[in-house]
Amino acid sequence: MYARAAVVRKPLAARKCRTERHSTGLGSIGAVRGVLVFFVAVLALSASIAHAGARDVQHVTLIGDSVADAIGNTDSAIGIVKQGVDMDLEVAPCRRVEGEGCPVNGVRPPSVVQLANSMGSQLGPNVVVSVGYNDFEDQYAQNIEDALSAFKLAGVKHVWWLTLRAAHHGYINMNDNIEAAAQHHPELTVIDWNVYSRSHPDWFQSDGLHLLQDGANAMATLIHNTLIDDKVALKPVQVVTTALPPARRGKLYGVKLRATLGLAPYRWSLLAHAPKGIHLEADGRIIGKPLAKPGTYVLKVVAKDAAGSLAVRRLTLRITL
């Protein structure tokens, strides 16, 4: 889902650096003990369910430089890239894959290799890398190898690496380095940001590299969709209910909305008020005694899953006499 030139011993473009949580009798004692045992069992079951739910959401670390940093600075992009995963954003301007980056407010960001060594198992099993715009072309192939070795030592199982937008000729060779590494590293998958973004100059600032809001959303979407395709991110929740039974004015009404995919439990809400006397409960039950005059009413229902994804469905409710 988602042709190639001279070695230059210098960073390939001007870099943008931006600054980017009581007493009782024996009988009562037995009763109390029984109640305690019951509540302990309930708590244990709840913890087990919660733990099982947490296992359903995989941890992903996104490591980026000032280009991917736009995701971290754009709320909509954060919402996209975090859907269906437990996402850790490790993005910072001036970062390199290996070696010292440029200073930002007097501090140099750790390289990808340094970050892998310092975070270790905290990286989790899945890592996405969007770094390279500050690196040296003639060292990039070895930098990738060193980063993959550091990831392996940290226990990372799968790495996705975004290609560089080839706004400068040297980035073509560096993209070849990424593709070549994937040929002999089965744990590495290439995400072709260069091709994905090629026809969208409107996504970029004047340098053709750093992202505007639409570009940040686009990069986040590409990463998210790739993680879904590779069965790492959960598919977003979907509303299954497509129609509502009619309601009679002044008579009790009840129906349960249904959703699928995403991560249960689901919480339901409305984008606008329901007809008078009708209520949507958080568990998806539409209940009440309609008091509105007969007619057809639109309900825009929203399902939100435990992983944060949303689904909206437009339903109609017909109220009769």
N, C-alpha and C positions, 0 to 999 in steps of 0.2 A: 504494500500500500504505500501501502502507503499506499581522444584526440589530445594531445596532452603534453616541459620545456626548460629553460636554463636554470641551474641551481643558483640560488641567491642566498648569501650568508647574512641575512638581515630580516627583521620582521617585514612582512609583505605589505602593510598598509598603515597609514596613520591610525593610531588607536584612540578610541573614545573611552575615557574612564569616568564612570558615574557612581556616586555613592548609593550605594544601593541602600515570649510565653508562662425488807420486813420477818414474822414467826408463823408457823403453821403446823398442823397435825400431820401424821404419817400419810394419811390418805391424800391430803392436799399436796404433800411433797411429791407423791407419785404422779398426781395430775400435772403438777408443774413440770416435772421431769418429762412427762409425755409431750407437753406442749413444746418444751425446749428441743426435744429430739425432732419434733415435727418441723420447727423453724430452722433447725440446723440442716435438716434434709432439704428444705426448700431453698435455703441459701446456697447449699452445695450444688443443687440442680441449676439454680440461676447462674452461678459462677461457671458451671460447665457449659451452659448454653452460650453465655457471653464469650467464653474462651473459644468455643467452637466457631462463633461468629467472627471473632478476630482473626482466626486462621483462614477464613474465607477471603480476607483482604490481604493481598500481598504487599510487602514493603518494597518501595522503589526509591532509589536516590538519583536525583537529577543533578549532574555536575555541569556547570556552564560558566562561560566568561561574560563579557559585557553584551554580547548578542543575545544569549539565552537569558541574561539578567532582565531583559524586558518582560519576560514571563513573570518573574518575581515582583515586578513593579506594576503589573496590570491585573486588577482583581478578576476580570472576566477570564483571562488566560489561566490564572491560578485555579479558578473553578473548573475549567476544562481539564487541565492536566492532572488534577487531583481526583477526578471522578473514578470510582471503582478501585482505587489503590490507596495504600498508606504512603503518601508521597513526602519525601524530604528534599527540599530545594536547597542545594548547595551551589548558589550562583554568585559570582563576584566579578567585577570588571578587572581587566588586566591579567586574568589567570592564564597560565600556560599549562600544557600537558606535563611538561617537565622543565625544571629550571626556574630561575627567579623572574617573577612578573614585574610589571611597572608599579610604582607606589600609588596608592589611593589614600589621600589624607595622611600621608606619611607611613602607611602600612601596606606591605606587599602581600597579596593573597597567596595562600598555599597552592602549589601546583596540584594537578590531578594525582600525581604519584605521591606527593607529600600528604594529601588529603586521604588517600587510600591507606597509607601507612599509619596515620594518626587515628583515623576512625575505625579501622579494622572491621570487626564483625558488625559494627553499627551501620555499615553501608547496607547490610542486608543482602539477599541473594540476587537482586536485580539492580543494575546501574545503567543509566542513560548518560552519555557524554556528548556535549556540544561545546567543544573547546578546540582551538587551533588557529584562530585569527591572529593571535599574538606570538605564535611559535615560528621557529626558523624552518624554512622549507627543507633544507638539506639534513635536518635532524628529526623531522617529523616521523618518519617510518620507525626509527629506533625509539622515539618517545612513545609511540603507540605500543610497541612491544613491551617497554618497561612498565607502562600503565597496566597492560593486561596481566603482566606478571605480578604486580602489586595487588591487583584485584583478586587474582587467584589465591594469593597468600591470605587475603582478607576473607576468603570464603565466598566470593561472588560467583554465582553460577551462570549468569547471562548478562552480556553487555550489549547495549545498542549504541551505535556511534553515528551521529549526524554528519553528513558531508557538509563541506563549507560552500557557501554561495560563491561561485567563481567570478566575483567582481574584479579580481586580479588574476593574471595568468598563472602565477605560482600556485594558486589554490587548486588548479586542475591537477597538478602533480600530487599535491597533498591528498586530494580525493582519491587518486590512484593508490596512494599508500594505505588509505582506509580500506578500499576494496581488496587490495592484496593481502592485508592482514586477515580479513574475513575468510580468505581462501584456505588458510591453514590454522585458523582458530575457530573451531565449531561453536564456541560459546559467544562469538561475536556476530551480530547482525547489523547490517548497514541500513540506516534510515536516510534516504536520499533527499535531503532538504534542498540541495542545489537544483535538482530537476523539479521538485514540487513547487519551488518558489520562482522558477525561471520566468514565467509569464506574468509576474505580479510586481512590477516596480513600485506600485502604489503601497506595498507593504513596508517599504524601506525609507529610511532617512536619506539625505542627499549623498551619503557615501556608498549607498547600495548594499550595505551590510547590516547596520544597526536598525532595529525594528521599531515601527510605529505600532499603535494599538492593534490594527488589523493584522499586522505581521506577527505580533506576539500571540494573538489568538490562533493564527494559522499554524505556527510552529507547535503550540500546545495541542492543537487538534491532530496534527500529524503524529506526534508522539503518543497521544491518547489512543488514536485509532490503531496504531501499530501494536500497542500493548494489549488492546482488545483482540486483535488478530492472532497474537501469540499467546492468548489465553492467560495473560497476567492480570490485566484489568478486567473487572467485572463488567458485563454489558449493562448499560443504563436500564433503570426500571422502566417498565411499560404498563400502561393502564389497559387491562383486558376488557373491562366493561364497556360496551358500545351503545347500550340503550337502557333506559329506565322504564319500569312499568308505570302506567298512569296512576294518579292519586285522586281520591275523591275528597272534595272539600268538606272539612269538619270530621273526617274519619281518620283513624290512626293509620300511619304509613310507615313502612320500614323496608329497606333494601340494603344489601351489603355490596360495596364496590370491591372489585378484584384487580390485583396487579400481579405482574410476574417479572422475572429477571432481577437485576440489582441484588441488594442484600437486605433481606427481611430483618426486623419488622419495618412495615411501611407506615408513614404518618400522612394523613390526608388533610387537605384544607381547600378553601374556595378562594377564587380570585375576586369574587364579588358576592354581595349578600344573596342568600337563598330567598325564595318566596316566603312571606310571613307564615310562621308556624312550622317551617321545615328547617332542620339543622343537620349539618354534616359533622359527625364525631371524628376524632383523630384516628380511630381504628377503622374508618371507612364506612361506618353505618350512616345511612341517610334516614333520619327518623323524625317523627313529629305528627302534628295534625294540621294539615294545610288550611290556612285561613284566607289566603289570597283568592281573588275572584277567579273564576274558571278561565283557562287560557293555557298557552304554551310558554314555558319559562326556560331560559338557558342557564345551565349550571356549568361553570368552568372549574373542573376539579383538578387538584394538584396532588400527585403522589410523590413523596420524598422517601428514599430508602435510607438505610443505616449507613451507607457509604457516601451519601450526599448527592446522589443523582436525582434529577427531577423529571417528571412526566406530566404533561397537561392534556386533558381530554375535555372536549366540548360535548356536553350531554344536554338533552332536552327533557323536561318534565312537564307532562300534560296534566293539568288539574281539571277534573270534571265535577259536575253536580252530583 
